[in-house]
Amino acid sequence: MSAVFPGALGPFGWTDRVLALFNEVADSTVEPARVVRVERSACVSVFADGAEKLLHAPLLPAVGDWIAARGEVVAATLPRWSQLTRADPSGAAVQVLVANVDLVVITAPADRLSVARVERELALAWDSGAQPLVALTKADLADEAAERSLTGRLIGAEVLTISALTGRGVPELADHLRPARTAVLL
């Protein structure tokens, strides 16, 4: 096992699971990093010292991927435990939007709720391998019928009603966003 000190990677989701995956590919020439942005031909990754570096790879990783970097190159992409995907614009392949997320938060404004949109995004979240959470926002602008309607149709999914104005549901949402978890908002 490598002696890896995660440093600044802790807030980016570094856990014992990531360490174990990294140790499977690690040697003395690589260091761990997490991809935070993908551009046309390169990716930006954050390292244990907090630095962000532009890296190149023959096959670009996705945002959220954990990697082993050697200099300016992605030497290995660690196995994913979840990935949020969609068909690419040509329809010929699958595009990974984000990888290695623990929580997919689907936001739905109560004052203009589209249950059909929430159902589509919930299906993507379930397929990703991450835990879905529906956040019904702007609860102060709608009656409780929106919450009942949504909860009644989304069997098996947690629905959290939130109002930034009144503070309703904000502490519960914060509990879901605890350290060492990665969340994505839809």
N, C-alpha and C positions, 0 to 999 in steps of 0.2 A: 504494500500500500504506500502511496505517495504521502509525503507530509505536505498537505495543502492547507493554507490558511485563507479562509474565504474573505476576510477583510470587508471591503465595501460590497461584496456580493450578497451579504446577509439580507439587506432590504430588497434585493432583486429576487429573493426566493431560494437562496442556497440552503439546502437541507442535507441530512445524512444520506437521503436517497440520491441526490445529485453527486455527492462525494463518492458514493459507491459506484455510480455509473462512470464518473470521471476516472476512478482508479482502474477501471477495466481497460482504458485506452492510454492511461498516463505513462509517460516516461520522463526523463529529466529535461527533455527539450520542449515540453508543452506546458501551457498554463490554462486554467479554466477561465471561461468568460460566458456572458449571456448576450445574445443578440437582442438589441433594442431598436434597430431600424434596418430595413433592407432597401437598397437602392438598385438601380438597373444591373450593375455588374459587381457590386460589393455590398458588404454589410457593416454596420457600426455595432461594435460590441463593447460592453463594459467589463472591466477587469477588477481583480481583487484590490488594486491600489486606487480604484475609483476612476481611473483614466478610461476614456472612450477612444477606441482605435478603429480605423477603417481597415477591414480585412477582405481578402479575395479568396474565392473558392471555386473549384471546377463546377460544383453544384451548390448554389446558394442555399443556406439554411433559412428558416422562417423566423420571424420575430418571436421571441420566447425560447428559441432553441438554446440549449446549453452546448458549448463547443469546447474542444481542446485546440488552442491556438499555438502556432509555431511562427514566431515573428509576425509577419503581415499576412499570414495564410491560415485558413481554417484547416487544421490537420484532420479533425474528426468531428462529426456531429453526434452527440450522445443520443441514445434511444429516447423516443418520446413516450410519455405516459398519457398524453391527450393532444388532440389537435382539432381546431375549428377549421372546417373546410367548406369550399363551394366549388361549383364547376367553373373552370376558367372561362374567360370571355369567348373563346372559340368553341367551347363545349367539348373539346377533345380530351381534356385531362381534368384533374382535380387540383385546385389551388389551395395551399395551406395558408390561412389568414393569420393564425397565431398558434403556437405550440406550447405545451407544458403549462397549461393553465389549470388551476384547481377549481375555479369558480367562474361561471358565465352569468353575469348579471344582465338580465333583459329589462331595460327600462321602458315603461309604458305610461304616458301621461294620462291621468284620470279624466281630464277635461276634454280629451279628443282620442279616446281609447279605440284602438283597432285590434280586436281580439284575434282576428285572422292573422295579422302580422305577428302578434305575440306567439300564436300557435306555431307559425312557420319558424320563428327564431328559437322557440323552445325545442322543436324537433332537431335543429342544428346543434343546440346545446347538449341534448341527450346523446346525439351521435358522436359528439366530440370526446366523450369519456370524462368530462368534467362535471361538477355538480351545478345544475342550473338553479337560478334564483330569479323570480320575477319581482321587480321593484315597481309597484304602482305609485308613480310620483304625482305631485300636485294634488294630493288627496283633499286639501282644503278648498279646491275649486270644483269638486264634484260631490254628488251624494254617495251614500254607501251602496247604491245599486250597482255602480261600476265594480266595486270590490267584490260584491256577491256574484256578479255575472262572471267575472274573471276566475274567481276561486271555484265556482261551480263547473266551469268548462275545463280547467287545467288540473285534472285529477292527478295526484302524485307529485305535483310541483309545488314548492313553497312560494307563496305570494306574500310579499312584505309591503304594507301600505306606508307610504312616506310623505311627509310634508316638510319642506325646508322652512316654510314660514312658521309653523307651529312646533316643529321639532319632533312630530310624531314619527316613530319608526327609525329615526336617525341613529339612536344607540344600538338598535338591533342590527342595522346595516353595518355599523362599525364593528360589531362582534363578528360578522362574517368576513370582514377584511382584516383579520388578525395577521400578525407577523408570520413570515415564512409561507405565506399563501400568495398565489398570483391570481388576480382576477382580471377579467376583460368585460367591458361594457358594450352591450349592443343596444 
